[in-house]
Amino acid sequence: QTRLRGQAATLTEAFDALAAAGDVDVEEYWAKVSPAGISRKKFDEWVEKMITSGVAHAPRFGYLRKS
């Protein structure tokens, strides 16, 4: 459970840091979190969860924006 919590914190912190500059390129976001050992499947599920929960939305294909 600690590992999962750590991954969630890594994903959240990276998104917040990238979103501070505006729209977030999904591939840039992936490049930032993948060295932490997060699988692409987990990352894609996380992005989908952020969109469906309203934390972020996709203003155009391949980009996220903080809601």
C-alpha positions as a printed NumPy array, in Angstrom:
array([[  0.   ,   0.   ,   0.   ],
       [  2.894,   2.375,   0.696],
       [  4.213,   1.799,  -2.833],
       [  0.807,   2.638,  -4.329],
       [  0.515,   5.728,  -2.163],
       [  4.005,   6.728,  -3.257],
       [  3.06 ,   6.322,  -6.906],
       [ -0.081,   8.417,  -6.436],
       [  1.971,  11.137,  -4.762],
       [  4.524,  11.03 ,  -7.598],
       [  1.77 ,  11.276, -10.223],
       [ -0.006,  14.105,  -8.397],
       [  3.136,  16.149,  -7.731],
       [  4.35 ,  15.793, -11.316],
       [  0.956,  16.833, -12.693],
       [  0.758,  19.847, -10.379],
       [  4.276,  20.951, -11.347],
       [  3.585,  20.634, -15.073],
       [  0.094,  22.183, -14.829],
       [  1.528,  25.309, -13.192],
       [  2.893,  26.264, -16.636],
       [ -0.425,  25.642, -18.435],
       [ -1.579,  22.658, -20.489],
       [  0.208,  19.401, -19.764],
       [  1.512,  17.304, -22.665],
       [  0.603,  13.71 , -21.753],
       [  3.858,  12.338, -23.188],
       [  5.917,  14.907, -21.243],
       [  3.987,  13.927, -18.098],
       [  4.711,  10.239, -18.812],
       [  8.416,  10.985, -19.331],
       [  8.508,  12.741, -15.962],
       [  6.905,   9.891, -13.97 ],
       [  8.177,   6.77 , -15.766],
       [ 11.621,   6.811, -14.067],
       [  9.762,   6.292, -10.755],
       [  8.821,   2.78 , -11.895],
       [  5.199,   3.518, -12.809],
       [  3.924,   1.291, -15.618],
       [  2.351,   2.825, -18.709],
       [ -0.864,   0.934, -17.942],
       [ -1.016,   2.418, -14.437],
       [ -0.229,   5.864, -15.846],
       [ -2.993,   5.62 , -18.476],
       [ -5.471,   4.468, -15.809],
       [ -4.417,   7.4  , -13.611],
       [ -4.946,   9.916, -16.442],
       [ -8.378,   8.436, -17.18 ],
       [ -9.266,   8.609, -13.467],
       [ -8.217,  12.286, -13.295],
       [-10.467,  13.084, -16.258],
       [-13.502,  11.117, -15.025],
       [-13.206,  12.517, -11.487],
       [-12.969,  16.101, -12.747],
       [ -9.431,  16.807, -11.516],
       [ -8.365,  17.442, -15.12 ],
       [ -9.877,  17.657, -18.57 ],
       [ -8.532,  17.229, -22.085],
       [ -8.818,  20.506, -24.012],
       [ -7.315,  18.794, -27.061],
       [ -5.936,  15.36 , -27.902],
       [ -2.752,  14.495, -26.001],
       [ -3.02 ,  17.323, -23.474],
       [ -4.482,  17.754, -20.011],
       [ -5.543,  20.878, -18.194],
       [ -6.191,  21.188, -14.475],
       [ -9.895,  21.695, -13.773]])
